């Protein structure tokens, strides 16, 4: 899925890759899909939510994404995002990605992890670059642009594959504006 998006996307800027996750509230009618079908809707105190995990390039353009239930933590999807990105010079993420396994996976792919340590960590962080971390707003800007699409801001689709298709379509529109 997403073959057309990857053809439209063209080449990414592999200098910096930003990763983050954002919640999407699922509409009340999004529940109730057939059993056996992936829904990617998680139950939380705030109601049904879906989480969109996104990687962007140095220009703030979407590279790839994962869709999970709202209860899935960012660190559980980080390895899949790193694999989808391929190679880059720097992998920049927030404290939710503070894990040695995530850092090692990024290093194996040739990336320097720019991830701040949690406040209770006693390990040094020599790879942390405060300037690059300040540029993390680029991934937040992509989430803001994606949520301008009504179908993404309020998830109506019952199945995860349909929601993924909507996100691919929205990412394609973002890339088409660049060309």
C-alpha positions, 0 to 999 in steps of 0.5 A: 500500500502507498506505492503511488505516494512513494512514486510521487514523493520522489527523493527525500533529504536524508540529512535529518529525519524527525520522528514523532507520534500524534493522537487522532480521535476516532469518531463514534461511528468508526467503531464496530468493524467486523471481527478479524479486521484490523481497526487500529483504534485503542481504548483510553480514558478520553475515548477511542483514539488512533495514533499516527507515528510519522517520519519527516525529512529535513524540509518537513515533508512526510517520509513514511508513517505507521498507524496504531491504536492510541494505547501504543507507545512511540518507542514500540513503533520506532524500529519500524519507522527507522527501517522505513526511513533507511539511511539518514545522517541524524535521527531526531526524536523526543524523550518518548524514543529514549531507549538504548535499543532505539539508539542502537538501531539508528546507529546500525542504519548509519544515523546519529540519534539526537534524542534527549535523555529522560530526567531520571537518566544518569547516562551521558548524552554526547550525541545530543545536539540542541540546535537540531532538537529545536528543529523538531517543530518540522514534524509537528508542522506536518501533523498540523497540515495533515489534520487540516484534512477532515478525514484525518482530524476526525477518523470516520473509517472503521478499518485501519487500511482505509485510514492509512489510505486517507493518510497516504492521500493527504501526504501525497497532496502535501508532496504535490504542493512542492512540485 
